[in-house]
Amino acid sequence: MIKVSVLYPHKEGAKFDHAYYRDSHMPMVKETIGPACLSYTVAKGLGGGAPGSPPPFVAYCELFFDSVQSFQTAFGPHAKAIMADVPNYTDIAPTMQISEVVKQ
């Protein structure tokens, strides 16, 4: 199993609409890429390790797939449409990481 993490770094003054991300964007992503996405999570950053410090990431999601191939096959044809929705909730450029899930 693999996990695709999409992370939005905290930037002072940046825009991020958490409600839109949670309620519109991520459900659209799941519907668009279909059953290849086994599940997903959405997280909102609250703080860093030091008391009162900002979170390293304002938000992120994790999407789970059987394999890199299943992710690429499902996401690739829809990447442009999915990325076109990003300005509706943020002006932060996301960072993506693909990881192997070694324990769940």
WOKAQUI-V940272 format. One record per pair of residues at least 24 apart in sequence whose ideal C-beta (glycine too) atoms are under 8 Angstrom apart, sorted by the first residue. I is the first residue (numbers start at 1). J is the second residue. Records with the same first field share a line. If there is no record, write none. Layout:
I = J / J
This chain:
1 = 38 / 64 / 65 / 66 / 67 / 100 / 101 / 104
2 = 64 / 65 / 66 / 67 / 68 / 71 / 98 / 99 / 100 / 101
3 = 62 / 63 / 64 / 65 / 98 / 99 / 100 / 101
4 = 62 / 63 / 64 / 65 / 71 / 75 / 96 / 97 / 98 / 99
5 = 60 / 61 / 62 / 96 / 97 / 98 / 99
6 = 60 / 61 / 63 / 94 / 95 / 96
7 = 57 / 60 / 94 / 95 / 96 / 97
8 = 57 / 58 / 59 / 60 / 90 / 92 / 94 / 95
9 = 56 / 57 / 58 / 92 / 95
10 = 45 / 54 / 55 / 56 / 57 / 58
11 = 58 / 92
12 = 54
14 = 58 / 90 / 91 / 92
15 = 89 / 90 / 91 / 92
16 = 58 / 59 / 89 / 90 / 92
17 = 88 / 89 / 90
18 = 44 / 59 / 89
20 = 88 / 89
21 = 59 / 61 / 89 / 90
24 = 85 / 88 / 89
25 = 85 / 86 / 88 / 89
26 = 61
28 = 82 / 85
29 = 63 / 82
32 = 78 / 81 / 82
33 = 74 / 75 / 78
34 = 74
36 = 65 / 66 / 70 / 71 / 73 / 74
37 = 63 / 64 / 65 / 74
38 = 64 / 65 / 66
39 = 63 / 64
40 = 64
58 = 92
64 = 101
68 = 98
71 = 98
